[in-house]
Every structure is written in C-alpha cells, then in structure tokens.
C-alpha cells in the first residue's frame, strides 16, 4: 500500500464516521508515513502516536483507527495522533 491509497482509506473512514481528516498536508503526510512505516516493521498499521508493547492482545487496540480515537475526538476534538478531527458544525 502507498500513501495515496492509505489517504483514500482514511478519507473514506472519516467521512463515514462524520470526522474530518487532518487538513494540514504536511502533518497528514507525516502521520500516513508513520502508519506505513509501522506496517513495514510490525505487519500492522499501529497508530504512530502509541507505543507497541509486543503484547498481541494489547497492541490490537492501537491498530489505526485505534479503540481510543472516538472518545478522544469527542473529548479533545481530535485523536491523539491528530489524523482524525471533530467536525465543527
């Protein structure tokens, strides 16, 4: 998978969930690069903002989109890595 394909997947997910995808192209590129690097290293797209522990059950929670992102967006306006943002209406 390349960055363009991953961006499309993330855009589709954000739209479906009612979120915004990170609008800053430089920051978005860094986040996508981090996800792709982790996929190369670990075999899964772990959130670049979270520590991979080696515990398979625990680490499943941090595969992007992680289990924490919806609550973080609700509470903080964005997920921890800032890939997804709350849509302001």
QUINOR-V884603 format. One record per residue. N is the residue number from 1. SS is DSSP state (hx for helix, st for strand, lp for the rest). D_LAST is the distance of its C-alpha to the last C-alpha in whole Angstrom. Layout:
BEGIN
{{N;SS;D_LAST} {N;SS;D_LAST}}
END
This chain:
BEGIN
{{1;lp;33} {2;lp;32} {3;hx;29} {4;hx;28} {5;hx;28} {6;hx;26} {7;hx;23} {8;hx;23} {9;hx;23} {10;hx;21} {11;hx;18} {12;hx;19} {13;hx;19} {14;hx;15} {15;hx;14} {16;hx;16} {17;hx;14} {18;lp;11} {19;st;11} {20;st;11} {21;st;15} {22;lp;16} {23;lp;16} {24;lp;19} {25;hx;22} {26;hx;25} {27;hx;23} {28;hx;22} {29;hx;26} {30;hx;27} {31;hx;25} {32;hx;26} {33;hx;30} {34;hx;30} {35;hx;29} {36;hx;31} {37;hx;34} {38;hx;34} {39;hx;34} {40;hx;37} {41;hx;39} {42;hx;38} {43;lp;37} {44;lp;34} {45;lp;30} {46;st;30} {47;lp;27} {48;lp;28} {49;lp;27} {50;lp;29} {51;lp;33} {52;lp;35} {53;lp;38} {54;lp;40} {55;lp;39} {56;hx;38} {57;hx;37} {58;hx;35} {59;hx;34} {60;hx;32} {61;lp;30} {62;lp;28} {63;st;29} {64;lp;25} {65;lp;23} {66;lp;24} {67;lp;24} {68;lp;23} {69;hx;20} {70;hx;17} {71;hx;18} {72;hx;18} {73;hx;14} {74;hx;14} {75;hx;16} {76;hx;16} {77;lp;13} {78;st;15} {79;lp;18} {80;lp;21} {81;lp;22} {82;lp;19} {83;lp;19} {84;st;16} {85;st;12} {86;st;9} {87;lp;6} {88;lp;4} {89;lp;0}}
END
